Amino acid sequence: MTENSPRILPTGDQYELTHGGFRAVITQVAAALRELSFEGTALTPGYPAEATPPWGAGIVLAPWPNRVEDGVWTHDGVTQQLDITEVARNNAIHGLLRYSPYRLVERDASSVTLAATIFPQHGYRFTVETTVTYALGDDGLSVTHTATNHADAAAPFALGTHPFFCIGGVPTEELELTLHASTRFDVDARLNPLAEVPVDGDFDLRSGRLVGELHLDTAFGGVTTVDGAVAVLRAPDGRELRVLQDENHGYVQVFTTREFPSPDGPPENKDFRLAVAIEPMTAPPNAFNSGLGLRWIEPGETWTAGWGVQYSS
């Protein structure tokens, strides 16, 4: 790199969107939602442009969200072996595009459409073209995904996203999370599902729980929506952030970490804070084996799914 060469950021180009009081920043790599805010109030914890997404913050997960146990699944009687990308637990995690640069398709002041192709590779012998469109509107953000199968056989496909949310000025511990889900997936020590069971105790969020009380890395099913929202984060002063899912998103993951890097912390990110991810998913963990929520896209077919975020102050 010469002295006058532009710096290449870890997440590539940054696409800033604005509409009304809303502002979003989308990254080229993994088409991630890096920032979302309203009139200066942060709605995502965000991270610096010079950093990689902590805990996969905001990235698109395709052609599967979450995990495939041991990276192994069977297609037409033949065992398929995906690359192991969660080495400590010996799983394939978060799909095949999390480090891929997306191509810019279309952009204006309030929206951007990005595209990335999944090419045949270890354990996934299909060519699938994907797009994601982020669009800001009067009440928040809408996100639309498409997947088009360019292979000569039906391609298994599921997707998810990994956004973290907050309401600026309120400690995340003090936010109340309501989740409209009646089941959860019990998991083993490697976080692979054992059974889908009714929610109970600490896993029943239908009446609201303080985020500070939660320790979750949990997939939920039995999803319903209230006015389109599967989940609501509510501040003590009444402000609300609502996560919307369409009918193709039958599942949602909730993940809490007390090790999300503070934007004001040192470069080595030893200054941490609580963060909560609410992750829309079209299928639960290990869907390539269970078949739950898995979509088989026919050759030449395009499948569409969407989710969004609304905010009221």
C-alpha positions as CSV (number, residue, x, y, z in Angstrom):
1,M,0.0,0.0,0.0
2,T,1.5,3.3,-1.0
3,E,1.3,6.4,1.1
4,N,-1.7,7.8,-0.8
5,S,-3.6,4.6,-1.2
6,P,-7.0,4.5,0.5
7,R,-7.2,2.4,3.6
8,I,-9.1,-0.9,3.3
9,L,-11.3,-1.4,6.3
10,P,-11.8,-4.9,7.9
11,T,-15.4,-4.8,6.8
12,G,-14.8,-3.2,3.5
13,D,-16.9,-0.3,2.1
14,Q,-19.4,1.4,4.5
15,Y,-22.8,2.4,3.2
16,E,-24.4,5.2,5.2
17,L,-28.2,5.5,4.9
18,T,-30.4,8.3,6.3
19,H,-34.1,9.0,6.3
20,G,-35.9,11.4,8.7
21,G,-34.2,11.0,12.0
22,F,-32.9,7.5,11.2
23,R,-29.3,6.6,10.3
24,A,-27.8,3.2,9.4
25,V,-24.4,2.0,8.4
26,I,-24.1,-1.2,6.4
27,T,-20.8,-3.0,5.7
28,Q,-19.6,-4.5,2.5
29,V,-18.3,-7.7,4.2
30,A,-21.1,-9.9,5.4
31,A,-23.7,-7.1,4.6
32,A,-23.7,-6.3,8.3
33,L,-25.8,-3.8,10.1
34,R,-23.0,-2.0,11.8
35,E,-25.0,1.0,13.2
36,L,-28.6,2.0,13.6
37,S,-29.7,5.2,15.3
38,F,-32.6,7.7,15.6
39,E,-31.9,11.4,16.1
40,G,-28.5,10.5,17.7
41,T,-30.0,7.8,20.0
42,A,-28.1,4.5,19.3
43,L,-30.3,1.5,18.6
44,T,-27.4,-0.9,18.1
45,P,-24.3,-1.0,20.3
46,G,-22.2,-0.6,17.2
47,Y,-18.5,-1.0,16.8
48,P,-15.7,1.1,15.1
49,A,-15.2,0.9,11.3
50,E,-11.7,-0.1,12.1
51,A,-12.8,-3.3,13.9
52,T,-14.3,-6.7,12.9
53,P,-17.8,-7.4,14.0
54,P,-17.7,-8.5,17.7
55,W,-19.7,-11.7,18.2
56,G,-20.8,-11.5,14.6
57,A,-22.7,-8.3,15.2
58,G,-25.2,-7.5,12.5
59,I,-23.9,-10.1,9.9
60,V,-26.1,-12.1,7.4
61,L,-26.1,-15.8,8.0
62,A,-26.7,-18.0,4.9
63,P,-27.3,-20.7,3.7
64,W,-27.9,-21.6,7.3
65,P,-28.0,-19.7,10.6
66,N,-26.5,-21.0,13.9
67,R,-24.9,-24.4,13.8
68,V,-24.7,-27.6,11.8
69,E,-23.6,-30.3,14.2
70,D,-20.1,-31.6,13.4
71,G,-20.6,-29.9,10.0
72,V,-22.2,-33.1,8.8
73,W,-25.5,-33.6,6.9
74,T,-26.8,-36.0,4.3
75,H,-28.0,-35.2,0.8
76,D,-29.5,-37.9,-1.4
77,G,-28.0,-40.6,0.8
78,V,-24.5,-39.1,0.6
79,T,-22.8,-37.7,3.7
80,Q,-21.7,-34.1,3.2
81,Q,-18.9,-32.5,5.3
82,L,-18.9,-28.7,5.8
83,D,-15.8,-27.0,6.9
84,I,-15.6,-26.8,10.7
85,T,-15.7,-23.1,11.6
86,E,-16.5,-23.3,15.3
87,V,-13.5,-25.4,16.2
88,A,-13.9,-25.4,20.0
89,R,-17.3,-27.1,19.5
90,N,-16.6,-28.9,16.3
91,N,-19.5,-27.4,14.4
92,A,-20.1,-25.4,11.2
93,I,-21.5,-22.1,12.3
94,H,-23.3,-19.1,10.7
95,G,-23.2,-20.2,7.0
96,L,-20.8,-19.4,4.2
97,L,-20.9,-15.7,3.7
98,R,-19.8,-14.2,7.0
99,Y,-16.4,-13.2,5.6
100,S,-17.5,-12.6,2.0
101,P,-17.6,-9.1,0.4
102,Y,-20.9,-8.3,-1.1
103,R,-21.4,-6.4,-4.5
104,L,-23.2,-3.1,-4.6
105,V,-26.3,-3.5,-6.7
106,E,-28.3,-0.3,-6.0
107,R,-28.1,2.6,-3.6
108,D,-29.8,5.8,-2.8
109,A,-29.9,8.0,0.3
110,S,-32.1,5.7,2.3
111,S,-31.5,2.2,0.9
112,V,-28.9,-0.1,-0.4
113,T,-29.0,-3.5,-2.1
114,L,-26.0,-5.8,-1.9
115,A,-25.4,-9.2,-3.5
116,A,-23.2,-12.2,-2.8
117,T,-23.0,-15.6,-4.5
118,I,-22.6,-18.9,-2.6
119,F,-20.5,-21.0,-4.9
120,P,-20.1,-24.8,-4.6
121,Q,-17.7,-25.8,-1.8
122,H,-17.0,-28.4,0.8
123,G,-20.3,-29.9,1.9
124,Y,-22.5,-27.5,-0.1
125,R,-22.5,-28.3,-3.8
126,F,-24.9,-25.6,-4.9
127,T,-24.7,-22.1,-6.5
128,V,-27.1,-19.7,-4.9
129,E,-27.2,-15.9,-5.6
130,T,-28.3,-13.9,-2.5
131,T,-29.2,-10.3,-2.1
132,V,-30.1,-8.2,0.9
133,T,-31.8,-4.8,0.8
134,Y,-31.7,-2.4,3.8
135,A,-34.2,0.5,3.6
136,L,-35.0,3.2,6.1
137,G,-38.5,4.5,6.4
138,D,-40.5,6.8,8.6
139,D,-40.7,4.3,11.5
140,G,-37.4,2.4,11.2
141,L,-35.6,-0.2,9.1
142,S,-36.9,-2.9,6.7
143,V,-34.6,-5.7,5.5
144,T,-35.4,-7.9,2.5
145,H,-33.4,-11.0,1.5
146,T,-33.6,-13.0,-1.7
147,A,-32.0,-16.3,-2.7
148,T,-32.0,-17.6,-6.3
149,N,-30.9,-21.1,-7.0
150,H,-28.6,-21.4,-10.1
151,A,-27.8,-25.1,-9.5
152,D,-29.5,-27.9,-11.5
153,A,-31.0,-29.4,-8.4
154,A,-33.1,-28.1,-5.4
155,A,-30.8,-26.3,-3.0
156,P,-31.3,-26.4,0.8
157,F,-31.4,-22.9,2.2
158,A,-32.1,-21.0,5.4
159,L,-31.0,-17.7,6.7
160,G,-30.6,-15.5,9.7
161,T,-29.1,-12.3,10.9
162,H,-27.2,-11.4,14.0
163,P,-28.1,-7.9,15.1
164,F,-27.5,-6.6,18.6
165,F,-29.9,-3.9,19.9
166,C,-29.9,-1.2,22.6
167,I,-31.7,2.1,23.4
168,G,-29.1,4.8,23.8
169,G,-28.7,6.3,27.2
170,V,-30.2,3.3,29.0
171,P,-28.0,0.6,30.4
172,T,-28.9,-2.6,28.6
173,E,-29.4,-4.3,32.0
174,E,-32.4,-2.0,32.6
175,L,-34.2,-2.8,29.3
176,E,-37.1,-5.2,29.4
177,L,-37.3,-7.8,26.7
178,T,-40.6,-9.3,25.6
179,L,-40.4,-12.3,23.2
180,H,-43.5,-13.8,21.6
181,A,-42.3,-17.5,21.5
182,S,-43.8,-20.5,23.2
183,T,-41.0,-23.1,22.7
184,R,-37.2,-23.2,23.0
185,F,-34.5,-25.6,21.9
186,D,-32.8,-27.5,24.6
187,V,-29.1,-28.0,23.7
188,D,-26.1,-30.1,24.6
189,A,-22.8,-28.8,25.8
190,R,-21.8,-27.9,22.2
191,L,-25.1,-25.9,21.8
192,N,-26.6,-28.3,19.4
193,P,-30.3,-29.0,19.8
194,L,-31.6,-32.0,21.6
195,A,-35.3,-31.3,21.7
196,E,-37.9,-28.5,21.2
197,V,-39.7,-28.0,24.5
198,P,-42.2,-25.5,26.0
199,V,-40.7,-22.3,27.4
200,D,-40.7,-22.1,31.2
201,G,-38.9,-20.3,34.0
202,D,-36.1,-18.1,32.8
203,F,-36.9,-19.0,29.2
204,D,-40.4,-17.7,29.2
205,L,-40.1,-14.1,28.0
206,R,-43.7,-13.6,26.9
207,S,-44.5,-11.3,29.9
208,G,-41.2,-9.4,29.7
209,R,-37.9,-9.9,31.6
210,L,-35.1,-7.5,32.4
211,V,-32.1,-8.2,30.1
212,G,-29.8,-7.9,33.1
213,E,-31.4,-11.1,34.5
214,L,-30.9,-13.1,31.4
215,H,-28.1,-15.5,30.4
216,L,-29.1,-16.8,27.0
217,D,-27.8,-18.4,23.9
218,T,-31.1,-19.9,23.0
219,A,-33.2,-20.6,19.9
220,F,-36.9,-20.1,20.2
221,G,-39.8,-21.5,18.2
222,G,-43.6,-21.3,18.4
223,V,-43.1,-17.7,17.3
224,T,-46.0,-15.4,17.0
225,T,-46.1,-11.7,16.3
226,V,-48.0,-8.8,17.9
227,D,-48.5,-6.0,15.3
228,G,-45.8,-7.7,13.3
229,A,-43.3,-7.7,16.2
230,V,-41.7,-10.9,17.5
231,A,-39.8,-9.0,20.2
232,V,-39.9,-5.7,22.0
233,L,-37.1,-4.0,24.0
234,R,-38.6,-1.4,26.3
235,A,-36.8,1.3,28.3
236,P,-38.0,2.4,31.7
237,D,-39.2,5.8,30.2
238,G,-41.5,4.0,27.7
239,R,-39.3,4.1,24.6
240,E,-39.6,0.9,22.5
241,L,-37.5,-1.0,19.9
242,R,-39.5,-3.6,18.1
243,V,-38.1,-6.5,16.0
244,L,-40.4,-7.6,13.1
245,Q,-40.4,-10.9,11.3
246,D,-42.4,-12.1,8.3
247,E,-44.1,-15.5,8.0
248,N,-40.9,-17.1,6.6
249,H,-39.1,-16.3,9.9
250,G,-40.4,-19.0,12.2
251,Y,-37.6,-18.9,14.7
252,V,-35.5,-16.4,16.7
253,Q,-32.3,-16.6,18.7
254,V,-31.7,-14.5,21.8
255,F,-28.0,-14.2,22.8
256,T,-26.7,-12.2,25.7
257,T,-23.0,-11.5,26.3
258,R,-21.3,-9.6,29.0
259,E,-18.2,-9.3,26.8
260,F,-19.3,-6.9,24.1
261,P,-16.5,-4.3,23.6
262,S,-17.3,-0.8,24.7
263,P,-16.7,1.8,22.0
264,D,-14.8,3.9,24.5
265,G,-12.6,1.0,25.6
266,P,-8.9,0.4,24.8
267,P,-7.9,-1.0,21.4
268,E,-7.5,-4.5,23.0
269,N,-11.2,-4.4,23.9
270,K,-10.8,-5.2,27.6
271,D,-13.6,-2.8,28.5
272,F,-16.7,-4.8,28.1
273,R,-20.5,-4.3,28.5
274,L,-23.7,-6.3,28.4
275,A,-25.3,-6.7,25.0
276,V,-28.3,-8.6,23.7
277,A,-28.8,-10.0,20.2
278,I,-32.2,-10.7,18.8
279,E,-31.7,-12.8,15.7
280,P,-34.5,-13.4,13.2
281,M,-34.0,-16.9,11.7
282,T,-36.0,-18.9,9.1
283,A,-34.8,-22.2,10.6
284,P,-33.4,-23.3,14.0
285,P,-30.0,-24.7,14.7
286,N,-29.0,-27.9,12.8
287,A,-31.7,-27.5,10.3
288,F,-29.7,-29.3,7.6
289,N,-30.3,-32.4,9.7
290,S,-33.7,-31.9,11.3
291,G,-35.3,-30.3,8.2
292,L,-37.1,-27.8,10.5
293,G,-37.7,-24.5,8.6
294,L,-35.4,-25.6,5.8
295,R,-36.4,-24.3,2.4
296,W,-35.5,-26.3,-0.7
297,I,-35.3,-23.8,-3.5
298,E,-35.9,-25.2,-6.9
299,P,-33.6,-24.5,-9.9
300,G,-34.3,-21.0,-11.2
301,E,-36.6,-20.2,-8.2
302,T,-36.1,-17.0,-6.1
303,W,-37.2,-17.1,-2.5
304,T,-37.8,-13.9,-0.5
305,A,-37.9,-13.3,3.3
306,G,-37.9,-10.1,5.4
307,W,-37.6,-8.6,8.9
308,G,-37.3,-5.1,10.3
309,V,-36.8,-2.8,13.2
310,Q,-39.2,-0.1,14.5
311,Y,-38.5,2.5,17.1
312,S,-40.8,4.8,19.0
313,S,-39.6,7.5,21.4
